[in-house]
Amino acid sequence: MVRVGTLPMRLLALEYGADLVYTEEIIDWKLLRAERLTNDVLGTIDYIDTTDGTVVFRTCAEERNKVILQIGTASVERAVAVAKMLQQDVAAIDVNMGCPKDFSIKGGMGVALLYDLPRAKAILEGLVSSVTIPVTCKIRILPDLEETVQLAKELQSTGISAIGVHGRTKTERPRHPVNEEAIAKVASALHIPVIANGGSQSITRRHDVVQFARRCGTTSAMVARAAEWNCSLFRADGPLPLDDVIRRYITLSVRYDNSPSNTKYCVQMMLRSLQESPIGRRLLDSQTMQQICDIWDLGEFCRETQLKYHHAGIKGRRACRPRTLSNEESEEKANESGQVASKKQCLEENDQNQSAPTPLLQNNICFIRSNFPSDNDLPKTKLYTYATRNGLPKAQYEVQQKDKLFRATIEFGGQRYSSSFWEKNKRFAEQGAALVCLLHLGVEERSALIANGAMLPEKESTAAKGDDAAKTGTIKAPPEINTEMLPKDECLQNNGQSVAEDVPT
């Protein structure tokens, strides 16, 4: 499932007993505009979107031979470029030909490829001939069973290593029964492995996965929604209580610096109907990782871990700077994807611009909306009230945009203020700059901003015992986390039945 198959969930599935894990479907152009970085602090390989600093794909050694990159594509050239770029970091490449969503179909991706067989085969043939790792695809069944079998045979002829079959048509949804007979028909007609998919309605434990595969005549099955609800269904000893699964998932999210928004979304999917419970409502109101962790009594662990990572020099959203295309690169935008071969770091703005009439005071402060339950408490409102009460001219805001990021500068009381944190929208940038101004005016306390996650402690305050980590730029995993958490020899091998967690759309 999109937004679910990120690193913490994949590692959780492997820890509980899945053989293989899939990434969420990632569109080809999004990967092509990403930059590969080695994250020494986390021990991961990160593909970072160069336009906004977000993590497009993060992986680590523990899943190196078990993670399958699932891509959405309608282009041979883009698909091959992505596969070549990432093949050193994944175990296989899977082309999603089963997504029925409008955005996918309108882009010629997903299930649209089933009705454009020449293009589908060209993409798979291009991948098979270009990379050294296995190539697979995932399809949905067609209304006519014989056409489905013939389609699968055509795709098999491209040289792919396996094919996943979702037992529903393009128009059917999870509420419709899965067609196990159709999957079995395809499996009996092919000589490559067929992976059964679509059985979540009847799956709550590992035994159910095995039985689903047997009914479909396959030696493996992939599970999406059922694993999303409780990933411990892969355990040989039976699923764990949901609260235990959530705590373990959040622990991995902190360990691998997963984004708060993605962590929150995944936990919401686990809670399902419990989203209306007191815990669910607390989660809905949360915005930072620390706030999420506090709900499950992991707040102190989160704070300690994030501080260690901060002092070790981790490069996250707080360190993000926008990038722009150079004039030379702009001339190279002729290829069909509009993708340029490389990105150029934009010139750093001279914050002490000599032409500026007043000096600039700045701090790395981000605006977190949930810290301000009332509109009257918003930084801009506070600053306006401060100006009114003191008979001062109101603040003047100027917003700078580069790529998808925004940063605001305030001129107030003979000074200029700005946050070095680039926000994702204009409103948040203005509120962040107002927070910087309020901090220097003494209206906001530094300790309060640190406590609510808007600001991090200065690195200079690092205790002596942390100096070595700060110097080397690396850090060991916090002691609370077992870095050897992934069992090496506990794959599902019951009568040849292999189970993988699948996370396509």
C-alpha positions, 0 to 999 in steps of 0.5 A: 500500500502506498505510504505503508511500505516504508523501511520501518514496516518492511523491517517489522514484516521481516522481523515477524517472519516474512520472506520478502518485502516490497516498497510502496509503489514509487513513480519513476520520475520521483526516483529519477530526481532523487540523489543517492546518499550514504547516511552514516548516522542511521546506517542506511542508503537514502534516496533524497528528493532534491527539490524538497529534501524528503526521503523517497526511498530509504533502505539498510543492510538488514533488508538488502537481499529481501527488499523488492522495489516496486515502481510505477512507470509507463516508459521503457527509458525511465524504468530502465534508468531507475532500475540501473540507478537502484539495482545495487540497493535492492533484491529485485525490481517489480513493475506495478501493473495492477494499480486501479487508481485514476492517477495511475491509469491516466498516466498510462501506468498500473492496470492501464498497462494490461490494456497496452500489451506492447508497452507493458512487454517493452518495459519488462524486456527493457528491464530484463536486458538492462539489470542483473537482478530479477524483474517481476510484475504484478497484474490484476485479472481480466474479466475473461479468464482465458484472456488473463491466462494469455496475458500472463503468458505474454508477460512471461515471455519477456524473461521476468522471474515471477508474476504476482496476480491479484484476483480482482479485475480493474473495477473490483475493490476489496469488498468484492471476493477474490477470484482464487480460481483465476489465480490458480488457472494462471499458476497452472499455465505458467512455468515461472512462480506465480504469487497469489494476492488479494486474500486479506479478507480471510487472513489474520494469521500465518496459517491463513496465508499458507492456506490462501496460497494452496487454494490458489495453486501457488507456492507463495502469497503476498499480503497487503491490507491484512499485514497493514492492520497487524504485521505480526500475522507472519509470526509462526507463533501467532499474531501479537496484541496490536498495542505491542505491534504499534510500539515495536513499529514506532520504535523502528520508526524512531530508530530509522528517523521515519517521517512523523507524517508517515509514521502517524499514517501507518499507525492510523491504518493499524488502529482502524476503527480505534481511531475514534478512541481516546488514543486514536484522537490523541494520535490524530492531534499529534504532529511530531514524532515525539508527540506520537511516542508520548502516546505509547510511553516512548517519549523519552526514548524518542527525545534521547534518540533524536538528540543523539542523531542531532549531535551526530550530524544527521542530515534531515529536514532541518538541514534541507536546502532547495536545489535549482537547475543550472542554465546548462541543465535546463537546456538538457530537458529534452528527454521525454521524462523532463528529467535532467541528469544532475542537480546543482546545489543552488547558491546559498543566499547571502543572509548578511546582504550588504544592501539590506538596511538592517541585520538579519537574526535567524534560528533553525525553528520550524512551525508545528501547527499542533503546538497552537490549538487556538488561532489566537496563539499563532505566532503571527497573531502574537506578534501582531498583538505585541506590536499593537500593545506597544504602539509599533508598526506591524511586521512586514513579511517577505517570502522566498520560494525555491523549488517546493520550499519556502522561507520568510523574512520579517522586518519588525522594530528595526530588525530582520528575522528569519528561520533557516528551516525551509517550510513546505508552504508560505503560511508555515514559513511566515509563522516560523519567521514570527517564532524567531522574532518572538524568541528574540523579543522574549515573548517565546522561551527557548526552553518551551520551543525545544520542549515542543519540538520546534527547536533543537538544542545547540550542538555546543551543549553536547556533553563531553561523552558525546563529543566523539560521536559528534566528531566522527559523524557516526553513531551507534544505534541507541542501546534500547534497539537491537540492531540484529533484530532480523532473524536470518533463518526464520523464513517461512518454509512450510511445505515450500510455502513462501510468504511475502509482504506486498505493498502495492496500490 
